[in-house]
Amino acid sequence: MSELRRQLMEGRVDLERVGAVTKAEGKLPPFVVVDPAGAQIEPVTRYLRDLALSDMSPLTSRSYGYDLLRWFRVLWTLEVDWQCATGSEVDVLVGWMKTARNPQRRRTRRTGTTPGTVNLLTGKPALAEGYAPSTINHCLTAVYGFYAYHGHFGRGPVTNPVPSSRARRLALAHRSPIEAKQQFERARLRQRVADMTPRAIPDVMWDELLAAMTCDRDRALLLCYVSSGARASELLGVVIGDVDWAGARFYVVSKGSWLRQPVPVSPEAIRYLTRYLDAYGLPGPDEPLWRTRRGESRPVSYWAMRRVLQRANEKLNTNWSLHDLRHTAATRMAGDPEMTLREVQAVLRHANIETTGRYLTARVEDMFDKLQEHYNRPRPQRTYSAGYAEADVKAVFGG
């Protein structure tokens, strides 16, 4: 192994941040990857166009674009043509991702959470400095699909450089949804991903988070999130015509199906929404419901809403995320004895009921009082039946 490859795998040499993922001029594909000279990488453009034609979302195309840009940066550094890539270059890619620092984890604020530490109030760990195992697996999936696509047309290396588990692929391709999942060994280079229990916001901390909001718009948004279970981007895309005031529900574009589907909201959320619109006026018929409050009126973006939650976290010393609001809604519904699991699945719009079933778990924070009673309960005293001496019992059975 050359010294450069070894240094890359050990994270002692960083990849040069050249090339970029940019919006395409047309719609197919919606994003393209460009080289250091600013020219499109044609093999990547073909693959991303095929994803778009296969009805993949623009966000998926963008995500795969960044994975492939990272892959091409490795190839450019090693001076290897993409059609000559082997498993050796994939080893370098995985090694670099396991040891390098993720630029998305850099903290520019001194008050930022230290990567990898656990918040004692929420019990949630902060993201580590490097790339997460799921991110590495996602990158391998993108690179594998890229070479599988070109291999279908006789382009690229004879063998896909990314290892795969053929037995697992065959089993998943023909798996019945009523059958239990079979266990297979991970393909080489695939990372172990822990199956984490979804973490919801306890009721007491939810009250504190809601009180930390500074305006009716933000209170209405949080209450809509926690009562509807809608995803962050779904709720932010609602326009005034999507609000069914009489039915107390919104119509959102679902992430998976891209269909406009109804989601319920609580009377309290409707009340705060009404107060927000009374103060700032109704938006136009095709304008998003949620608008900025300062400067030129603009739609509230995902990043703007994320910043609202970050300011509340800084005030409360917590680290809740927008997706925790969906987990909170799901946990509350699943724990309601008056709601069946099928009903919860319908509200959350889960394709598989197994996903909904993940929320039927006991949480330590919800059992605090019961655990304190358990710890303070006196230990049972050993007694012996009448006619037996304690010394005789110890002699026979041990003390």
C-alpha positions as CSV (number, residue, x, y, z in Angstrom):
1,M,0.0,0.0,0.0
2,S,1.3,3.4,-1.0
3,E,2.1,6.0,1.7
4,L,-0.7,8.3,0.4
5,R,-3.3,5.6,0.6
6,R,-2.2,4.8,4.2
7,Q,-2.3,8.4,5.2
8,L,-5.8,8.8,3.8
9,M,-7.1,5.7,5.5
10,E,-5.7,6.9,8.8
11,G,-7.1,10.4,8.5
12,R,-3.7,12.1,8.4
13,V,-4.3,13.6,5.0
14,D,-7.6,15.3,4.2
15,L,-9.3,15.2,0.9
16,E,-9.0,18.4,-1.1
17,R,-12.4,20.1,-1.1
18,V,-12.7,20.5,-4.9
19,G,-15.7,20.0,-7.1
20,A,-19.3,20.8,-5.9
21,V,-22.9,19.7,-6.1
22,T,-25.0,22.4,-7.9
23,K,-28.5,22.8,-9.1
24,A,-28.9,21.8,-12.7
25,E,-30.3,24.0,-15.4
26,G,-33.0,21.6,-16.2
27,K,-35.2,19.3,-14.1
28,L,-33.6,15.9,-15.1
29,P,-31.6,15.6,-13.0
30,P,-32.3,18.4,-10.5
31,F,-28.7,18.4,-9.3
32,V,-25.4,17.7,-10.9
33,V,-21.8,17.2,-9.7
34,V,-19.0,19.3,-11.2
35,D,-15.3,18.7,-11.2
36,P,-12.6,21.2,-10.0
37,A,-12.8,23.0,-13.4
38,G,-16.6,23.5,-13.0
39,A,-17.5,21.0,-15.7
40,Q,-20.2,18.4,-15.1
41,I,-19.0,14.8,-14.4
42,E,-21.0,13.2,-17.1
43,P,-21.1,9.6,-15.7
44,V,-22.6,11.0,-12.5
45,T,-25.1,13.2,-14.4
46,R,-26.3,10.1,-16.3
47,Y,-26.8,8.2,-13.0
48,L,-28.6,11.1,-11.3
49,R,-30.8,11.5,-14.3
50,D,-31.7,7.8,-14.1
51,L,-32.6,8.3,-10.4
52,A,-34.9,11.2,-11.4
53,L,-36.5,9.2,-14.1
54,S,-37.1,6.4,-11.5
55,D,-39.2,8.9,-9.5
56,M,-36.6,9.5,-6.8
57,S,-37.1,12.8,-4.9
58,P,-34.8,15.8,-5.6
59,L,-33.4,15.5,-2.1
60,T,-32.4,11.9,-2.8
61,S,-30.6,13.1,-5.9
62,R,-28.8,15.8,-4.0
63,S,-27.8,13.4,-1.2
64,Y,-26.4,10.8,-3.7
65,G,-24.6,13.7,-5.5
66,Y,-22.7,14.5,-2.4
67,D,-21.8,10.9,-1.8
68,L,-20.5,10.5,-5.3
69,L,-18.6,13.8,-5.0
70,R,-16.8,12.4,-2.0
71,W,-16.0,9.2,-4.0
72,F,-14.6,11.2,-6.9
73,R,-12.4,13.3,-4.5
74,V,-10.8,10.0,-3.4
75,L,-10.3,9.0,-7.0
76,W,-8.8,12.4,-7.9
77,T,-6.5,12.3,-5.0
78,L,-5.3,8.8,-5.9
79,E,-5.2,9.7,-9.6
80,V,-7.4,6.7,-10.5
81,D,-10.0,6.8,-13.3
82,W,-13.5,6.0,-12.2
83,Q,-13.7,3.1,-14.7
84,C,-10.5,1.5,-13.2
85,A,-11.6,1.7,-9.6
86,T,-11.3,-1.4,-7.5
87,G,-12.1,-2.5,-3.9
88,S,-8.8,-1.0,-2.8
89,E,-10.1,2.5,-3.5
90,V,-13.3,1.7,-1.6
91,D,-11.2,0.6,1.4
92,V,-9.5,4.1,1.3
93,L,-12.9,5.8,1.1
94,V,-14.3,3.9,4.1
95,G,-11.0,4.3,6.1
96,W,-11.0,8.0,5.5
97,M,-14.6,8.4,6.6
98,K,-14.0,6.4,9.8
99,T,-11.0,8.6,10.8
100,A,-11.6,12.1,9.3
101,R,-13.5,14.9,10.9
102,N,-16.9,15.6,9.4
103,P,-17.0,19.4,8.4
104,Q,-20.7,19.4,9.3
105,R,-19.7,18.8,13.0
106,R,-17.5,21.9,13.3
107,R,-18.6,24.3,16.0
108,T,-18.2,27.9,15.3
109,R,-19.9,29.0,18.6
110,R,-18.1,28.6,21.9
111,T,-21.3,27.7,23.5
112,G,-21.8,24.8,21.1
113,T,-22.2,21.3,22.5
114,T,-19.0,19.2,22.5
115,P,-19.3,16.5,19.9
116,G,-19.9,13.0,21.3
117,T,-21.1,14.1,24.8
118,V,-24.4,13.1,26.3
119,N,-26.9,15.8,27.4
120,L,-27.8,15.0,31.0
121,L,-31.2,16.6,30.8
122,T,-32.4,14.9,27.6
123,G,-30.2,11.8,27.6
124,K,-29.4,12.4,23.9
125,P,-25.8,12.1,22.8
126,A,-24.5,14.9,20.6
127,L,-23.2,13.8,17.1
128,A,-19.6,12.7,17.1
129,E,-16.9,14.6,15.2
130,G,-16.5,12.0,12.5
131,Y,-18.9,10.4,10.0
132,A,-21.7,8.3,11.5
133,P,-21.8,4.6,10.5
134,S,-25.2,5.2,8.8
135,T,-23.5,7.9,6.7
136,I,-20.7,5.6,5.6
137,N,-23.3,2.9,4.6
138,H,-25.3,5.5,2.7
139,C,-22.2,6.5,0.8
140,L,-21.4,2.9,0.0
141,T,-25.0,2.4,-1.3
142,A,-24.7,5.4,-3.6
143,V,-21.3,4.3,-5.0
144,Y,-22.6,0.7,-5.5
145,G,-25.7,2.0,-7.3
146,F,-23.6,4.2,-9.5
147,Y,-21.4,1.3,-10.7
148,A,-24.4,-1.1,-10.9
149,Y,-26.1,1.4,-13.3
150,H,-23.1,1.8,-15.5
151,G,-22.3,-1.9,-15.4
152,H,-25.8,-2.6,-16.9
153,F,-24.7,-0.7,-20.0
154,G,-21.2,-2.2,-20.1
155,R,-19.4,0.8,-18.7
156,G,-17.0,0.9,-15.8
157,P,-15.1,-2.0,-14.2
158,V,-16.1,-5.6,-14.8
159,T,-16.8,-6.1,-11.1
160,N,-18.6,-3.6,-8.9
161,P,-15.8,-2.3,-6.5
162,V,-18.3,-2.0,-3.6
163,P,-18.7,-5.4,-1.8
164,S,-22.3,-6.6,-1.3
165,S,-24.1,-9.5,0.4
166,R,-25.8,-11.4,-2.3
167,A,-27.7,-13.7,0.1
168,R,-29.2,-10.6,1.9
169,R,-30.2,-8.9,-1.3
170,L,-32.0,-12.0,-2.6
171,A,-33.8,-12.5,0.7
172,L,-35.0,-8.9,1.0
173,A,-36.1,-8.9,-2.6
174,H,-38.6,-11.7,-1.9
175,R,-39.4,-11.1,1.7
176,S,-43.1,-11.3,2.8
177,P,-44.1,-8.4,5.1
178,I,-45.6,-10.9,7.5
179,E,-42.4,-12.9,7.9
180,A,-39.8,-12.1,10.5
181,K,-36.6,-10.4,9.3
182,Q,-33.8,-12.9,8.7
183,Q,-30.4,-12.1,10.1
184,F,-27.5,-12.0,7.7
185,E,-23.9,-11.1,8.0
186,R,-23.1,-7.6,6.9
187,A,-21.3,-7.2,3.6
188,R,-17.6,-6.3,3.9
189,L,-17.0,-2.6,4.8
190,R,-20.6,-2.1,5.9
191,Q,-20.8,-0.5,9.4
192,R,-22.7,-1.7,12.4
193,V,-25.6,0.6,13.0
194,A,-27.3,0.4,16.5
195,D,-31.0,0.1,16.5
196,M,-31.9,3.1,18.8
197,T,-35.2,3.5,20.5
198,P,-37.0,6.7,19.3
199,R,-36.6,9.4,22.0
200,A,-39.6,11.5,22.9
201,I,-39.8,14.7,24.9
202,P,-41.2,14.0,28.4
203,D,-44.2,16.1,29.3
204,V,-42.5,18.3,31.9
205,M,-39.7,19.2,29.5
206,W,-42.2,19.7,26.7
207,D,-43.9,22.4,28.8
208,E,-40.6,24.1,29.3
209,L,-39.8,23.9,25.6
210,L,-43.2,25.4,24.6
211,A,-42.7,28.2,27.2
212,A,-39.3,29.0,25.7
213,M,-40.9,30.0,22.3
214,T,-41.0,33.7,21.9
215,C,-44.0,34.2,19.6
216,D,-47.4,32.7,18.7
217,R,-46.0,31.5,15.3
218,D,-43.4,29.3,16.9
219,R,-45.8,28.1,19.5
220,A,-48.3,27.2,16.8
221,L,-45.6,25.4,14.8
222,L,-44.5,23.3,17.8
223,L,-48.1,22.4,18.7
224,C,-48.8,21.4,15.1
225,Y,-45.7,19.2,15.0
226,V,-46.5,17.4,18.3
227,S,-50.2,16.9,17.6
228,S,-50.0,15.9,13.9
229,G,-46.7,13.9,13.8
230,A,-45.9,15.6,10.5
231,R,-42.3,15.7,9.4
232,A,-40.5,19.1,9.6
233,S,-40.4,19.8,5.9
234,E,-44.0,18.5,5.4
235,L,-45.5,21.0,7.8
236,L,-43.4,23.9,6.6
237,G,-44.7,23.4,3.0
238,V,-48.4,23.9,4.0
239,V,-50.2,26.8,2.3
240,I,-53.3,28.5,3.5
241,G,-55.5,26.4,1.2
242,D,-54.3,23.3,2.9
243,V,-55.9,24.2,6.3
244,D,-59.2,22.6,7.0
245,W,-60.4,24.8,9.9
246,A,-63.7,23.0,10.5
247,G,-62.0,19.6,10.5
248,A,-59.0,20.7,12.5
249,R,-56.5,19.2,10.0
250,F,-53.8,20.1,7.5
251,Y,-53.1,18.6,4.1
252,V,-49.4,17.9,3.7
253,V,-47.3,16.3,0.9
254,S,-46.1,13.0,2.3
255,K,-42.4,12.3,2.1
256,G,-42.7,8.8,0.7
257,S,-45.7,8.8,-1.6
258,W,-45.7,12.5,-2.6
259,L,-49.5,12.4,-2.1
260,R,-51.3,15.2,-0.4
261,Q,-52.7,13.6,2.8
262,P,-54.6,14.9,5.8
263,V,-53.0,15.1,9.3
264,P,-54.9,16.1,12.5
265,V,-53.9,19.0,14.7
266,S,-55.0,19.8,18.2
267,P,-57.5,22.6,19.2
268,E,-54.7,24.3,21.1
269,A,-52.6,24.4,17.9
270,I,-55.5,25.9,16.0
271,R,-55.9,28.5,18.7
272,Y,-52.3,29.7,18.5
273,L,-52.4,29.5,14.7
274,T,-55.4,31.8,14.7
275,R,-53.6,34.3,17.0
276,Y,-50.5,34.2,14.7
277,L,-52.6,34.9,11.6
278,D,-54.6,37.7,13.3
279,A,-51.4,39.5,14.2
280,Y,-49.5,39.1,10.9
281,G,-52.4,38.7,8.4
282,L,-53.3,35.9,6.0
283,P,-50.8,34.9,3.3
284,G,-51.7,34.7,-0.3
285,P,-53.6,31.6,-1.6
286,D,-50.4,30.0,-3.0
287,E,-48.0,31.3,-0.3
288,P,-46.7,29.1,2.5
289,L,-48.6,29.4,5.8
290,W,-45.5,30.0,7.9
291,R,-43.7,33.3,7.1
292,T,-40.8,35.2,8.6
293,R,-41.6,37.9,11.1
294,R,-38.8,40.3,10.3
295,G,-37.6,42.0,7.1
296,E,-39.1,41.0,3.8
297,S,-41.8,38.3,4.2
298,R,-40.4,35.0,3.2
299,P,-41.3,31.3,3.8
300,V,-39.9,29.8,7.0
301,S,-37.2,27.4,5.8
302,Y,-36.2,24.2,7.5
303,W,-32.9,25.9,8.6
304,A,-34.8,28.9,10.1
305,M,-37.1,26.6,12.1
306,R,-34.1,24.6,13.2
307,R,-32.5,27.8,14.5
308,V,-35.6,28.6,16.5
309,L,-35.3,25.3,18.2
310,Q,-31.5,25.8,18.7
311,R,-32.2,29.1,20.5
312,A,-34.6,27.4,22.9
313,N,-32.1,24.6,23.5
314,E,-29.4,27.1,24.4
315,K,-31.9,28.7,26.9
316,L,-32.8,25.3,28.4
317,N,-29.5,23.5,28.1
318,T,-31.1,20.8,26.0
319,N,-30.5,19.3,22.6
320,W,-33.9,18.5,21.1
321,S,-34.3,18.3,17.4
322,L,-37.2,18.9,15.0
323,H,-37.6,15.1,14.4
324,D,-37.9,14.6,18.2
325,L,-41.3,16.4,17.9
326,R,-42.5,13.6,15.5
327,H,-41.2,11.0,17.9
328,T,-43.0,12.7,20.8
329,A,-46.3,12.7,18.8
330,A,-45.9,9.0,17.9
331,T,-45.0,8.0,21.5
332,R,-48.0,9.8,22.9
333,M,-50.4,8.2,20.5
334,A,-48.9,4.7,20.8
335,G,-49.2,5.0,24.6
336,D,-52.9,6.1,24.5
337,P,-55.0,3.0,25.4
338,E,-57.9,4.5,23.4
339,M,-55.9,4.3,20.1
340,T,-55.0,1.2,18.3
341,L,-51.7,0.7,16.6
342,R,-53.4,0.7,13.2
343,E,-54.8,4.1,13.9
344,V,-51.4,5.5,15.0
345,Q,-49.9,4.0,11.8
346,A,-52.6,5.9,9.7
347,V,-51.9,9.2,11.4
348,L,-48.1,8.9,11.1
349,R,-48.4,7.5,7.5
350,H,-46.0,4.6,8.1
351,A,-45.8,2.1,5.3
352,N,-45.0,-0.7,7.7
353,I,-46.7,-1.3,11.0
354,E,-43.4,-2.6,12.4
355,T,-42.1,1.0,12.2
356,T,-45.1,2.2,14.3
357,G,-44.5,-0.7,16.8
358,R,-41.1,0.8,17.7
359,Y,-42.9,3.4,19.8
360,L,-44.5,0.7,22.1
361,T,-41.6,0.8,24.5
362,A,-41.2,1.7,28.1
363,R,-39.1,4.8,28.8
364,V,-37.0,5.2,32.0
365,E,-38.0,8.8,32.4
366,D,-41.7,7.8,32.4
367,M,-41.0,5.2,35.1
368,F,-39.1,7.5,37.5
369,D,-41.7,7.4,40.3
370,K,-42.1,3.6,40.0
371,L,-38.3,3.1,40.1
372,Q,-38.0,5.3,43.2
373,E,-40.7,3.2,44.9
374,H,-38.8,0.1,43.9
375,Y,-35.5,1.4,45.2
376,N,-37.0,2.5,48.5
377,R,-39.1,-0.7,49.1
378,P,-37.6,-2.7,52.0
379,R,-35.9,-6.0,51.0
380,P,-38.0,-9.0,51.8
381,Q,-37.0,-10.8,55.0
382,R,-36.3,-14.6,54.8
383,T,-38.6,-16.6,57.0
384,Y,-38.8,-20.3,57.8
385,S,-41.7,-22.7,58.2
386,A,-42.6,-23.6,61.8
387,G,-40.6,-26.6,63.1
388,Y,-37.4,-25.8,61.2
389,A,-34.5,-24.2,62.9
390,E,-32.5,-21.5,61.0
391,A,-29.2,-23.3,61.7
392,D,-30.5,-26.6,60.3
393,V,-31.7,-24.9,57.1
394,K,-28.3,-23.2,56.6
395,A,-26.5,-26.5,57.2
396,V,-28.5,-28.3,54.5
397,F,-28.9,-25.5,51.9
398,G,-26.1,-23.2,52.7
399,G,-26.1,-19.8,54.4
